[in-house]
């Protein structure tokens, strides 16, 4: 038995395609229509293949960590764009943290 954590995206895509082929063969045999029409009906019955693959991708990842990493990269890019405001914020934070630490240590 293969666990979900051991499957990769290509295996999952192949599994979806084989499922669609089997479903199309069953529809074609049952209703006596062409394979192309049966494949279209199978895809329609299955639903959005792309969304299913996205859900599989997201289920194998820690999305909050991906979002955090993306936010940190955005923050660094913004800080590089405006170094004056970045330095102002850093100095203000340093003074505020230093003042709080001094007041509460006394």
N, C-alpha and C positions, 0 to 999 in steps of 0.2 A: 504494500500500500504506500502510495506516495503522499507525503504531507504537503500542504500548501506552501510551506516555507522553502521546500526544495525545488519547486517548479519555477522556471524562469518565464519571461514574457513570450518567448518564441514557442515554448511548449504549450502555453495557454492559448496562443493564437492558433496553433495547429489543432488543438483540441476543439476550439470553436468551429474551425473550418470542417473538421471531420463530423462534428455534430450537425452542422448545416447540410453536409453532403448526405448523411444518413436520413435526415428529415426530408430532404428534397427527394431522395429515392423512394421513401415511403409515400410521399404525396403524389409523386408521378405514378407509382404503381396503383395507388388507391383511386385516383381520379382520372388516370389515363391522359395526362397532359405532357407537354414536352419538358425536358430536364431544365431548360432555362426558366420557364414559367414556374416550375416547381421550386427552383432555387430562389426565385424572387419571393414566392409565398413563404418559404422556409425562413428567409431573412426577415420578412415582415412579421412572422409569428415569433421569431426569436427576440426581436427588438433591436435596439441600438448596439451594434457590435463595438463601436469605438468607446461608448460609455462603459460597457462591460469590461473592456480591457483597462480603462482608466481606474475603475473600482478595484480591479485586481492589482494594479500597480500601487494604488494607494494603500491597499490592505497589507502590503509587504513592506511598507516604509513607515518610519516615524515622521509623519507629516509636520508635526509641530517643530521638529528639529530642522527640517528643510525650510520651513517658513522663517524660523529664527535666523538661519544662515543667510537667507535671501535678504531679510531686514537688516542684518549687520553689514552686508556688502553695500546695500543702498545707503546706510548711514555713513559709511566710510567714503563713498562717492560724493555724498552731499558735503561732508566735512572738507574734502579736497577742493570742492568748488568755491567755498567761501572760508578761507583760512582766518580772516579777521574775526568773523563772528564765532568761529570754532574756538579760537584762542580766548575770546571774551567769555564764552560759556565755561571753558575749562578753568580759567582764573577765578571766575565767580564761584564755581563749585569748590575749588580748592580752598578759597577763603572761607566760604560758608561751612565746609566740613571741618576745617581747622578751628574756626571760632566755636563751633558746637563742641568739638572735642575738648578744647581748652576750658570752656565754661562748665561742662559736665565733669571734667576731671578735678576741678577745684571744688 
